């Protein structure tokens, strides 16, 4: 049986990607700005998470029964990267989706005025 934190992380990633591809369809996965934002957030995640989870003096403790036990780099549980991806993608997806909707509504108003 898979560890709980690992399962929840994988489910979170799959759900967020499916919501983006089939429901929200904001197009963020095609935007370089999304990938740049992810890289920036990942660099800070490595710094902060590495400090919080270092095995030599951890501030945050994980139950090893609930995770795979793979840690990279600086003792960061691999699941943290998947969780971070899902969380940040959700925020950016909703933000871009709302922006797209607002732009479509503005276009509809412009079309109505000109007719």
N, C-alpha and C positions, 0 to 999 in steps of 0.2 A: 504494500500500500504506500502511496505517495504521502510525503509529509504535508501537513495542513497548510503551512505558510506557502509552500511551493505550489500546491494545488490552487490556492486562492490567487496567487500571483499570476499563474498561467491563465486561469479563468478570467481574471481582470483584464489581462492583455487581449485575449480573444474577444471578450465582450466589447471592449472599447474600439478595437479595430473593426469589428462587425457593425457597430453602431455608426462609426464614421463612414464606412463603405456603403451601407444600405439604408441608413436612416437620415443622418445629418447631411452627409455628402458635401462637406465644406471644402473639400479639395486640399486640405492641409498637407497630406502626404506628398503632393506634387510641388509644394512650395519650398524653395530653398530657405526662406526665412524660418519655417518650422524646424527644419533640420539644424539650422544655425542656433535657434533658441534651445533645442534639445542638447546640442553640444555644450553650450554655455551652462545650462542647468546641470548637465552631467559632470562638468568639471568642478562645479561647486559641490555637487552631491558627493563626489569622491573625497574632496577635502573634509567636508563636515562629517559625512558618514564614516570615513576612515578614522577620524578622531574619536567619534562616539563609540565605535564598535571594536577598536583595536584590542586584541586579545591580551596584550600586556597590562592594560589598565582600562577595562571597558566601563563606559558610562551606561550604555544600553546593553542589556543581556538578552540573548535569545535562547529559548529552549531548544537544544539540539535535536530533540525528538520531532520538532515541527518544521524542520528545514532540511535541505539536502546536505548541508555541511560544507559546500563549496564556498570559499571566501577568496575574493580577488578585488582589487588590490587592497593592501593594508587591512586585511581581515574583514572586508565588507561582505556580508552574505550576498550571494549572487541574486537572490530573490529581491533584494532591495532595489536593484536596477530595473527589474521588471515592474515592480510596484511604482517606482518613480516614473517610468515610461507611461504606464496606464494613467497615473494621476495627472501628469503634465499634459498628456495628449487630450485627456478629457477637458481640461480647462481651455486649452488652445482650440480644440474642436468646437466647443460651445461658443467661445468668443468669436471665432471666424464664422460660425454658422449664423449667429445673431447679426454680425456685420453684413453677411451676404443677404440675409432677409431684409435688413434695413435698406440696402442698396436696391433690391428688387422692388420694395414698396415705393421708394423714391422714383424709380423709373416708371412704375405704374401710374403714379400721380402725374408725372410729366406727360405721359401718353394721354391721360384723361383730359388734361388741360389743353392740349394741342388739338384734340378732336372736336 
